[in-house]
Amino acid sequence: MNTTATGTWQQDTAVRLAELRAEFPGFGIVADPGRPIWMAVKGDEIFIRASDALVLRQRLREITTR
């Protein structure tokens, strides 16, 4: 869900998720920005956890550009 504790919509989260999912189509990507936790998984091999979308993107780029 893309809402804050007050119920306001966090469009930035939805936009960031869409961008990450488009850039890394082989990964499942989810976020809970209220905690803040951003995660990406790929099969049983890769699990990445980050504090925000930018850190997650950086980590995904590091492992996919090897």
Backbone as CSV, one residue per row, in Angstrom:
resi,resn,N_x,N_y,N_z,CA_x,CA_y,CA_z,C_x,C_y,C_z
1,MET,0.848,-1.169,0.000,0.000,0.000,0.000,0.894,1.232,0.000
2,ASN,0.557,2.206,-0.761,1.372,3.405,-0.899,0.791,4.592,-0.159
3,THR,0.538,4.416,1.135,0.029,5.515,1.932,0.895,5.701,3.160
4,THR,0.897,6.883,3.714,1.609,7.155,4.956,0.704,6.803,6.125
5,ALA,1.215,6.971,7.345,0.419,6.677,8.535,-0.819,7.563,8.609
6,THR,-0.755,8.746,8.017,-1.903,9.657,8.029,-2.878,9.381,6.894
7,GLY,-2.551,8.429,6.032,-3.439,8.095,4.940,-3.187,8.875,3.664
8,THR,-2.174,9.715,3.629,-1.880,10.465,2.403,-1.130,9.579,1.418
9,TRP,-1.402,9.780,0.171,-0.819,8.985,-0.903,0.640,9.341,-1.127
10,GLN,1.488,8.324,-1.257,2.896,8.539,-1.558,3.146,8.166,-3.017
11,GLN,2.922,9.090,-3.891,3.082,8.820,-5.312,4.524,8.495,-5.643
12,ASP,5.455,9.117,-4.947,6.859,8.877,-5.211,7.202,7.401,-5.076
13,THR,6.624,6.720,-4.100,6.874,5.288,-3.924,6.403,4.504,-5.136
14,ALA,5.212,4.782,-5.608,4.676,4.080,-6.775,5.524,4.343,-8.011
15,VAL,5.956,5.573,-8.169,6.799,5.931,-9.320,8.132,5.209,-9.239
16,ARG,8.754,5.230,-8.076,10.054,4.557,-7.898,9.931,3.059,-8.134
17,LEU,8.868,2.445,-7.618,8.666,1.017,-7.855,8.524,0.718,-9.341
18,ALA,7.740,1.522,-10.040,7.547,1.318,-11.477,8.869,1.456,-12.225
19,GLU,9.672,2.430,-11.860,10.966,2.623,-12.514,11.895,1.439,-12.263
20,LEU,11.968,0.990,-11.014,12.832,-0.150,-10.686,12.373,-1.419,-11.389
21,ARG,11.066,-1.644,-11.404,10.543,-2.848,-12.054,10.781,-2.827,-13.560
22,ALA,10.728,-1.649,-14.168,11.003,-1.539,-15.597,12.491,-1.741,-15.892
23,GLU,13.342,-1.217,-15.032,14.788,-1.315,-15.247,15.323,-2.715,-14.943
24,PHE,14.687,-3.429,-14.007,15.143,-4.760,-13.598,13.986,-5.746,-13.680
25,PRO,13.563,-6.097,-14.908,12.350,-6.907,-15.085,12.447,-8.330,-14.544
26,GLY,13.626,-8.853,-14.334,13.768,-10.214,-13.821,13.645,-10.322,-12.314
27,PHE,13.459,-9.201,-11.642,13.405,-9.168,-10.184,11.993,-8.861,-9.696
28,GLY,11.649,-9.438,-8.553,10.448,-9.031,-7.841,10.859,-7.917,-6.893
29,ILE,10.194,-6.783,-6.961,10.578,-5.627,-6.153,9.371,-5.124,-5.381
30,VAL,9.538,-4.993,-4.060,8.482,-4.501,-3.187,9.048,-3.455,-2.238
31,ALA,8.169,-2.639,-1.687,8.606,-1.586,-0.775,7.591,-1.357,0.325
32,ASP,8.105,-1.015,1.480,7.299,-0.528,2.597,7.981,0.748,3.067
33,PRO,7.678,1.877,2.430,8.391,3.117,2.725,8.159,3.637,4.138
34,GLY,7.137,3.180,4.801,6.883,3.611,6.163,7.852,3.007,7.166
35,ARG,8.517,1.901,6.804,9.388,1.221,7.760,10.808,1.722,7.759
36,PRO,11.556,2.145,6.880,11.543,1.999,5.411,12.314,0.743,4.981
37,ILE,11.668,-0.038,4.134,12.294,-1.253,3.607,11.971,-1.360,2.121
38,TRP,12.990,-1.550,1.326,12.859,-1.822,-0.105,13.574,-3.140,-0.357
39,MET,12.927,-4.061,-1.087,13.504,-5.381,-1.315,13.383,-5.804,-2.777
40,ALA,14.386,-6.573,-3.185,14.367,-7.173,-4.517,14.764,-8.635,-4.374
41,VAL,14.066,-9.498,-5.095,14.389,-10.922,-5.081,14.429,-11.441,-6.507
42,LYS,15.246,-12.475,-6.678,15.306,-13.162,-7.968,15.526,-14.638,-7.679
43,GLY,14.469,-15.401,-7.836,14.539,-16.827,-7.562,14.975,-17.103,-6.130
44,ASP,15.741,-18.187,-5.967,16.285,-18.538,-4.662,17.703,-18.002,-4.494
45,GLU,18.197,-17.307,-5.499,19.596,-16.916,-5.518,19.890,-15.540,-4.941
46,ILE,18.998,-14.578,-5.167,19.317,-13.196,-4.819,18.214,-12.591,-3.970
47,PHE,18.633,-11.996,-2.851,17.739,-11.223,-1.997,18.492,-9.975,-1.576
48,ILE,17.935,-8.814,-1.898,18.575,-7.545,-1.569,17.600,-6.710,-0.762
49,ARG,18.097,-6.147,0.341,17.288,-5.278,1.184,17.990,-3.934,1.289
50,ALA,17.216,-2.861,1.184,17.795,-1.517,1.239,16.856,-0.584,1.996
51,SER,17.392,0.573,2.379,16.606,1.544,3.138,15.801,2.485,2.251
52,ASP,16.161,2.566,0.964,15.397,3.413,0.047,15.602,2.946,-1.387
53,ALA,14.844,3.545,-2.294,14.867,3.132,-3.698,16.219,3.374,-4.352
54,LEU,16.884,4.449,-3.995,18.169,4.763,-4.612,19.244,3.761,-4.220
55,VAL,19.265,3.360,-2.964,20.236,2.359,-2.512,19.942,1.010,-3.172
56,LEU,18.668,0.657,-3.262,18.298,-0.598,-3.913,18.731,-0.592,-5.372
57,ARG,18.491,0.497,-6.074,18.898,0.595,-7.479,20.408,0.443,-7.621
58,GLN,21.163,1.083,-6.745,22.622,0.993,-6.798,23.079,-0.452,-6.603
59,ARG,22.516,-1.132,-5.632,22.892,-2.532,-5.375,22.499,-3.442,-6.528
60,LEU,21.319,-3.208,-7.107,20.902,-4.011,-8.260,21.821,-3.769,-9.451
61,ARG,22.194,-2.529,-9.695,23.104,-2.222,-10.813,24.462,-2.883,-10.602
62,GLU,24.936,-2.918,-9.355,26.223,-3.555,-9.068,26.228,-5.027,-9.420
63,ILE,25.150,-5.726,-9.097,25.146,-7.163,-9.373,24.750,-7.495,-10.809
64,THR,24.065,-6.607,-11.499,23.646,-6.924,-12.867,24.638,-6.451,-13.924
65,THR,25.590,-5.647,-13.546,26.568,-5.159,-14.535,27.917,-5.854,-14.428
66,ARG,27.965,-6.947,-13.737,29.219,-7.701,-13.606,29.572,-8.387,-14.886
